[in-house]
Amino acid sequence: MKTLDPEQIGSGKLHQFFLGSIAPRPIAFVSTVDANGNPNLSPFSFFNAFGVNPSTLIFSPNRRNRDSSFKHTYLNVKTVPEAVINIVSFDMVQQVSLASTEYPEGVNEFVKAGLTALPSEKVRPFRVAESPVQYECRVREVIETGDGPGSGNLVVCEVLLVHVREDILDENGMILPEKARLVGRMGGDYYVKAFGDSLFSVAKPLTRRGIGIDALPDYIKNSPYLCGNHLGMMGNVEALPTEQEITDSEANDFLEKLYQQHLPAAEFQKRLHLSAAELLENEQVHQALCLLMAT
């Protein structure tokens, strides 16, 4: 491991490590207005949700690294403490990137990026019509974390209204990733799609208690062919298979065919554990455990 001291590498280098390692990050495409009602629109990937009671969304228009100056968004929310946080989809990501250009004060990024400004219902800043989810917010406070280059300015927002495109919802009113087509920010010029082949599921141990990796037999825990994710899946079951479940499983048919090949012990174990790994990759956790425990 390479060890870095933030005080030695400087804020610019640390910023790049943040962008490359704390990722993917959701993007707040923030609309604000100045004292004269002139709109401003800019994306920020130092952003997330931090609570629902009260509703709390926070984004940070950091001071510029080159000269420690403030961004227009920060100046606007200090004058008019309102904002619309528009969520970014793949279908608009190029326009969002264009809007991040540091245009002079007073330039309308809605126009520059070819985006549609929708009047909000409870706040003065406009919504972005192309965004699948739009949060009208009141700015509760702005927390300045420092006064040097790259220092954060946490804009703490309370959600007043949520606008969601109906075509991205399922029958229960929940957002479908495949319909929302959201994107996340990585380091440099990289983004990531939050849909399609990028999606995978992990069973949450909320309503049941997994046995833990420590409860697995040693020959499973110490297998050179099973990775941490494989062990985590097996440790997330509520109980190991019973002898009867193992006997009734299809593992015995597979083992019989494997035995008939008269393989050396090491090769036998390799084939066995790789087959279990394949079952785990297909989320067949119970079958994988039966196979490993049948020997």
N, C-alpha and C positions, 0 to 999 in steps of 0.2 A: 504494500500500500504506500502511496505517496502521501506524505503528511504536509499540510500547508498551514501556515500561520496567517490569519487574515490581516494582521498588522504589518506583515512583511510583504504580502503580495499586492496590497492596495485594493481600493474599492472597485476599480474597474475590472480587475482580474477576478475578484470574488463574485462580482455580478455575473460574469460569464459562467462561472462554476454553478451559481444558483440556477441560471437559465438552463444549463445543460443537465443538471442532476435533479432539480425539483420540478419534475415534469411527468406527464403532460399537465399543463395548467389550463383551467377554464379561462375564457376571455370575456371580460366585461367591455362591451362596446357602449361607451358612456356618452350620453347627450346632456349638455348643460347649456345655460344661457348666461350672458353677462348682464350688467345692470341696465343696459339699453335693449335687452331682449334679443341680441344677436346670438344665433346658435353656434355651438361648437360640438364636434363629434370626434371621439378618439378612443382607441382600444387600449385596454390594460390587462395584462395577464398576471399581475400580482393581485389576485381576486379570488374570493370564495364566499360561501355562506357559513355563518357562525352561530346560528340559532333561529328559532321560529317563534319564541315567546319571551321577549318581543322579537319580531322578525328582524334579522340582522345580516345585511350584506356589506362586505368591506372590500374596497379596492384602493390601490395606492398609486397616485400619480407622483412618482418619486422626483426629487430634484434632479436636474440634468447633471450627468457626470462631468461634462466638460467645463461648466462654469457655475454649477450649483443654483442655476436659475429655476424658477417655478414654471410649470406647464399651465396652459390656459385653463384646463379643466380645474386645477387646484384653485386658481384665482377666481374662477366663476363660482365654485361652490362656497367659497368664503364670502362672496358677495350675495349670491342667490342660492341659499342652501337647499337646492332641489336637484334631482338628476333622474334620468331614465337609464337603466341598465338593460341593454339589449343583448340577448344571447346570440352567439355567432354560429351559423350553419355553414356547411361546405359550399352551399350554393351562393354565398355572398363573401367568402373569405378573401377573394382578391380585392374586392371593393373595400373591405375592412382594412386590409393592408395599405391600400392607397390612402385611406383616411388618416393613417398614422403619420403621414408626411407632415413635417413641421412648417405648415403654412403660416404666413404673417397673421397677426391678430386681426380679427374681423372677417377673415376668409371663411366662407361657408363650406364645411367638409361634406355636407349633404349633396351640394351641387358638384363639388370636385369629384366625389366618388360615385355620382350618379345614383344616389339612394333617395328613397321617398320619405319625406317628413310627414308624420301623422300628428295631429294635435293630441296632446294628452288630456286626460279628464280631470286630474287633481293637481298636476304640477305644470310649470311653465315650459320646461324643455320638451322638445318633440320626441316622439317615438320613431323607430326605424321600421317602416312597413315590411321590409324584407326579412326582418328577424322573426323566428318562429315563437319566441317568448320574450315579452317586454315587461320590465318591472318599473312602475312609477314609484319613485322614492323621495322621502324627505331625508335630508342630511341631518342626523342627530348631533354629530360632532366630527371634528377633524383633529386627529392626533398627530402632531409633528414629532417624529422620532429622532430628529437631529437637524443640524443646520449646515451640514457639509454636503459635498457632491455625492449623489446616489442615495441620500437619506430618504426614508419613507414618509409619506403623509397619508395616514390611514383615514379614508373617508368612510365613516360609519353611517350606513343608510338603513332606514326603516321602510319597509315595503307598504305602500298605500293601496296599490292596485296591481294585479297581475293580468296580463293579456296573453293568451295562449291560442295559437292557431289550432282549430278544431281537427284538422286532418292529421295531426301528429298524435292524437289521443286514441287509446283503445276504448273498448266498450265500458270500462270502469273509470274512464276519465284520467288514466295514467299515461304519461308520456312514453311513446315507443321510440327507442333509439334509432331503429331503421327508418322511421318517418322523420324524426327531428334532424338527423344527419349533422350532428354537432361536430365541432373540431376543437382540438386542444393545441396549446402552444408548446413547442419544444425550444431548444437552444438554436441560435443562429437563424437561418432562414427556414427552419423545419417546423412543420405542423404535423398533427396526427388526426386521422379520422376516428371518430367514436361510433362507428357503425360498420356493418359488413363483416369481413373476416377479422377485424380487430376486436370484435366482441367475444367474450367468453364468460361463463358463469362460475361462481364459487359459492357452494352452499354455506349459508351463514349459520353458525351455532348459537342462535338466539333462543329458540324454544326447546332445545335439547342440549345435553352436555356431552361433548365428545370425550372418548376415553383417553385421548392424548397419545402422542408418539411414544412416550415412555412405557405405555401399556402394551405395545407391540412386541412380539417375540424378538429376541436379539438377532436371529438370523435374517429377519426382515429389516430391522433398524440398521443393521450393518451391511446391507446388501450394496455391492459396488454398482449395481445396475438400476437402483431406484434412487431418484433425486429427492430433495426436500419437499417438493410439491407432491410427489407420490406419497411420501410418508405423511404429509399433512392431510391428504385426502383420507387415508386409512385411519389416522388418529382422530378424524372427525366423526367416526361412527359411534353409536351409543353403546355397542357391544360387539365383541368378536363373534364370528359365526360359531354356532354350536356344532358338536360332532355330527348330529343328524343332518344339519344344513350342509355340512361339508360332504357327507356321504351322498346326499341327494343332488349335489351340484354336478354340473357338466365337467368339473375339473377332473374327475376320475377318468373320464373317457380320454381327455387330453393326456393325462399322465400315463395311461396305458399305452398309448401310441408312442409316447416319448420313451418309455421303458423298452419298448420293442426295438428301438434303434441301437440299444446297447452302447450308449455314449459314455465316455469317460466322465467321472463324477463332476469335474469342473465344468465341462461343456453342458452336462445335464442341468446343473444349477444355473448356468448362464441362460440357456434356452427357457428354463422355467421362469426366471425372474424377468426376462425380457418380454415374455408373453404376458406376465402380470402387469408389466409397465404399459403394454399396449391396451390392456383392458382398462387400466386407470386413465389413460389418455382419452378413452371413449366413455369415461365417467361410470364404468361398471365396477364400482368399488367392492361391493359384496362378492362378486365373482372373482375378483383379483385376490381377495383375502382367502376365499375358499381354495383357490388354486395353490397359493403359497403355503397354506396350513394343511393341505391334504397329504403332503410328503412326510 
